Amino acid sequence: MSLQVEKLDHNMAKLTIEVGAEELEEALQKAYLKNKNKINVPGFRKGKVPRKMIEKMYGEAVFYEDAANELIPDAYDKALEECTEEIVSSPKIEVTSIEAGKGMTFTAEVALKPEVTLGDYKGVTVEKADLTVTDDEINAAIDKERESNARAIVITDRPVKAGDETVIDFEGFVDGVAFDGGKGENYPLTIGSGAFIPGFEEGLIGASLNEEVDVNVTFPEDYQASELAGKAATFKCTVKEIKEKELPELDDEFAAEVSEFDTLEEYKADVKKNLEERKASEAKRAKTDAAIDAAIANATMDIPEAMIQTTQRQILDEYAQNMQAQGLSLEQYMQYTGLDTDTLMEQIRPQAESRIKGRLVLEAVAKAEKIEASEEDFEAEVKTMADAYNMEADKVKELLGEKGKKSLLEDICIKKAQELIVENTKEA
């Protein structure tokens, strides 16, 4: 195998990779053995047709595609090992020549890691966060706890009002005709939750138990079912159950039930302390984000499109894995939301660009500041991972391997560069 590298504009490069005749011959033979049982030639039993006979009947190129597919992954990996450039995208492969007895040549168009010209990254100014916790915030947090500990009281002597938890039957009609998906029975609905289209829940306010009422609404123009979008509809509804939330009294008894404290005063003090800690944590995160964003804004770099597309696909794969963990496939998600892959990729693009820029700038800062990760840093990170996954440290190292260790050391340097920027940030 031989490699030639041609640099192109905008941090792109074309790798020209040549595979020798002997390697191609081995791949052609593999392709023949793989396909011979599928080919019928008069006068021969299936699987017994000589390769030369097949090539004579169907042309010498009959096995070229399978042979190329066999050769390219390994040849490309070897080229990457030989290449001194840092490649940051998936390759765009094109076979330019292939001929038995002569070998194969293919090109791989790839993105190269862009050079970063750093601007100011020390002493950048960010907005100082207000860490004050107000009485309103304390009361809101306590009210949320009261809501979660509320009990539902069955109501029989009044009509529906805002905030009620109801159970309803409904059927929707457009121009007097029932439409698919517009019917439900024993459906739980909290009035004011916004679970239904605008106007529906409000239309139930004042309805009495077991009395059929007409709720007139108009579907939004951007409604996901296009055949209903913008259409006026009437829902015939029957309220079968009304419940009202009864909040617990705000007293020492409530404090003792929802916390480890005996008095309401102690509980409020603890709520305030937790809110202060949360604000401090959020402020630290916001300060870090703002400082890194400022360093990115002050830097210049030419990011190749192929690098952005590769990162978009990585993020999409991460989304798919997260959804899979929740029992939902990416295909199901797209079906439910009405989105397609192209739309998702476009929505992901800003996140991909931000991820790339942040990584490149932090790498450049680490290089400029001569930041290194020591063996002690590595051991500490391995211990953290081992504790998190309840594993032995040696097992974590084994799973990481040399490639994983190199990546982890790079991540440690990135973290140190981030800390350096934040430590030198000014607040105003």
N, C-alpha and C positions, 0 to 999 in steps of 0.2 A: 504494500500500500504506500502511496505517496500523497503528499499534501501541498497545495499551493494556496496562499491567502492573498486575496485582493481586497483592499480597503475601499469602501464606497462612501458616498456622502451620508451625512446625518448618523454617524456612528454605526453604519451597517458594513458588513463584509461578506464576500463570496468565498467560500471554501471550495476548491476544486480537488476532488478526491479520486485517485485512480486505484483500481483493484486489478491485480495481475491475472493473466490468463489461467494460471493453475487454480487460483481461488475460484474464478468464475466457473471453471470446469467442474469443480467439486459441487458448487451450488446448482449447476445445471443437472448433474446426476441426482442430487437430492430432489430437485423438482420433478425429474422423470420418475423416480421411485414413489414419490408422493401421488402422482397423477396417473400412473400407468394402468391402474385398475379401473379408471373411469373412461378409458379410451377404447373404442371398438374399431378393429381393423379386420376386414374379411380375410378368413383363412388363418386367423390367430385366435387362441383362447384369450379371454380377458386377463390382463396382467402379464401376458407372455409376449407382448409385442415389443420387439427390439427398439431401443431409443432412436437409432438411425432411421428405421422405417417410419416412425411417427414424425420425425423431423422432415423426412422426405415428403410425406403426405400433407402435413399441415404447415410446413415452412420451418426454417431453422429457428425462427423467433418464437416458436410455440411455447418454450419453457423460460423465455427471457424474463417475463414479469415476475414469476415465482422466484427465479434465481436472484433477481434484483432485490426483491423483498427479503430474501434470506441473507443477502450480503450487506445491505445498507446499514442496519442497526449496529452491527459489530464494527464495520469499517468507520462509521461516523464516531463511535465511542473511541476508537483508536486515534482518530484524527483529533478529537478533543484533548486527548492526553498529550499529543505532540504539539498542538497549537499553543503558542505563547500568549495569545490574546484571551481576555476574559469575556466569555460568551454569556449573554444574559437573556436569551430567548430560545424558543423552540425553533428548529431549522425548517426552512422551506426547501424541500428536496426536489431536484429535477435530474433525471438520467439523461445525459447528453450523448453518450455512445455506449453500445454494448454489442459485442461480437465474439462468438466462440473462437478460441484460439488467439484472441487479441486482448481480451479483458473488458473492463467496464469503467466508465468515467461518469461521475455524477457531481452535481454542485449542491451546496447547502448555503442558502442565504440566511444570515444570522445577524442579530444585534450585538454590538460590543458595548461593554460597560462605559458609560460616558465619563469624560473628565469633568470634575466640578471645580469651578472657580469660587472660592469662599469669599463672602463679604464679612461684615461684622457678625460675630456670633458670641463674643464676650461683651457683657455690659449692655445687652439689648434691654429695652424698657417695656414692661408689661403693666397692665392695670392691676392695682392692689385690690384684693378681694375683701369684701365686708364680711367679717366673721360674727357679727352681732346676731344673736338669736332673740327674736321679739316674742312678746307675750302671745301675739296672734299665731305665730308659728308653733309655739308650745301648745296652745289650745287646739289648733288644727290637728296636731299629732295625736292629742288625747281624744279628740272627737272621732278620729279615724279608728282608734282602738275601741271606742264605745260602739261605733258602727259594726265592727267585726264581732262584738259581743252582744249585739242587739238580739232580742227575741221577736219572732213574728207572731202577731196577734190576729186571729181570724176575725174579719169584719163582715157583719151581716146587716147592719142597720144604716148604712150610708152608701152613696155611689162612689165610683173610683175617683181618686184625687192623685195629684203628682206625688211620686215617690212610692206609691203602692206596689206591692208584688202581686201580680195577677196570674191567673191561668185562663187562657182564652181558646175558643174555637174561631176560625176565620176562613173565609173563602173570597178570593178576589175576582173581579169582573172588569173587563174592558169592553166598552160598547155593548154591555149586557151579556157578554160571553165569558165564561170562566177560562182562565189561562193556566197553563202548566206551571206547577211550582207555587201556585197562589193559594194553596189550601193547607190548613194545619188544624190539628185537634189536640186539646190539652197542652197548649203551648205556654211555657212559663215566660212571662214578660214583666220586667220592672218598668213602670211608667217614668219616662225621663232618662232611660239608659241610652237612648239613641240606637238601639239594636235594629229598629225597623226604619223604613224610609221616612224622610221628614214629613211631619203632619199626622202620621199614623197614631203614635202614642198619645199625642195631644187630643186626637179625635176620640179617644176612649175616656177622657176625663169627663165625669158626669154620668157615665153609663152605670146602670143598676145591675145587680146580680141577675143572671139568667134572662136578661132582656136583650133581644137582638137589636143592634144599632148599625147604621150605615156610616162608615168612615170614608170620606171622599179625599183622595190624595192625587198628586201628580208625580209620576216617576221622574227622577232627575234626568237631565239630558245626557249625562255620561253614565247612565245605569248600565251595568255589565251585560244584562240581557238586552241586546240591541232592539229586539222586537217590541220591548216595553218602554224604551227610553223616550222620555217626554210625553208619554201617554197619560191621560186622566183615567183613574180607576176608582172603583167602589169596592170596599171590603165589607162584607156582611159579617159582623162579629157578635159573639156571645161571651160575656164575662162569666166564667163558671166559679171563680174563686177570687176573693180579695183578702190580702193580708197587709198589715201595717207594722212597720218596725217600731219596737218600743226600746228606746235606749236606756241603759242602766243609769241610775243616779250617780252623779259625780261626787262621790264621798269616800271616806276611808275604806268602806267595805269593797267598793269597786277597785280601789288601789291595791288592796290585799289580794283580790281575785286575779288581777292581771299582771302583778309584779311580785317581787320579793319584799316589798316594803309594806309597813303596817298603816301608814298614813298617806293621805292625798298630797300633803306638802312634800314628803320625801319622794313620792312618785313623780311629782312635777319637777323636782330638782334633778332627778335621774333622766327624765325626758329631755330637759334642757341640756344636760351634760352630753347625752347621746347626739343631740342635734348639733351641738358645738363641735363634737368630734367628726361628725359627718361633713359639716361645712368645711372644717380644716382639711379633711381628706380631699374633698371636691376642689377646694382652692388650690391645693398642691398639684392636683392633676391638671387643673386649668392653667396654672402657672407654667407647668412643664410643656403643655400643648402650645401655649402662646409663645414661649421662648423658642421652641423648635420651629414653629411657624415663622417667627421673625428671622431666624437663621436661614431658613429655606428661602424666604422672600429676598434676603440679601445675597443669595448665591445665584450663580448662573450655570446652566447645564443644558445640553441638547439631548433630550430623551428620544430614542428611536421608537417609532410606532410599534414595531414588533415586540419591544420590551413591554410596552403598555398592554398589548394584547395578551402576551403570556401571563402577566400579572392578573389581568382580568379573569382569565381562565382559572388561575390558581384560586382566586377569591370565590369564583362560582363553584369550584370543587369544594371549598370550605363550607359554603352555604349548603351544598348538597349533603355533605357529611353531617352537618348540624341538624338538618331536616330529617335525615335518615335515623339519627339518634332519637328523634321524637316520633318515629313511625310514619314519616311522610316523605315521599320521593319528590325529587325536583320536578318531575313530569306532572305529578298531582298538584304541586304548588302552582305551576304555570297554568294548569287547567282551571284551578279555583280562582286565580287572580286575573285570568285572561291575558297574561303576559307571554311573550315568546322569548327565545334565547337572545335574539338581537336586542330586544328592548332591555332585558336584564343586563346584558353586557354594557349597554350604553349607560344604564343607571349606575353600574359598578365603576365606570371609567374614572370619575373624580376620586373615588377611594383608591383605585389602582395608582393613579398619578401621585396622590398624596403619600402613599406607602413607598413608592419608588424614590420620590424626592427626599423624604425623611431619611431613608436608609442611606442614600448616596451622600447626603450632607453629613450625617453622623459618621460615616466611614471616612469622609474627607477630614473631618475635625479630629478623629482618632489618629489619622496619619499625620496631620499637621502638628498635633500635640505629642506625637510619639508615644501614644497610649498603648500599653501592652497588657495582656492577660497572663498572670503568673500561674504556675502549677497549683499554688495555694488557692487562687481564684477558681481554678477548674475543680479542685477537690471540694470546695465549698458549694459550688453550683451542683455538683454531682450529689452531694449529701442532701441538698434541698430537694432535688428530684427524687432521690431514694426515699426520703421521708414522705413526700407527696404521694408516691405510688406504692408505699409500703414494701419496698424492695431493698435488697442488699446493694451497697454502693458498687461492689465489683460486678454485679449483674447489670447495673445501669451502664457501666463502662463497656462491658461486653456488647450490649445492645447498641451503644453509640458507635463503636468501632472508630477507626482513625478519621474517617470522613465526618462522622458525627462529632468527634472531639474538636476537629478543626472548626466546624460550624459553631459549636458552643463557645469556643474561645473568641471567635469573631463577634458573637452576640454579647459576650462579656465586655469587649472593647466598645461596642456600640452603647451599652448601658453606661459605661464610664464616661464616654463622650457626652451623653445626654446629661449626666449628673454635673459635669464640668460646666456645660452651658447654663444649666439652671442655677448652680451655685453663684455664677457671675452675673445673674440677671438682676436688674434694678426694678423696683416696684414704685409706681407713681399713682 
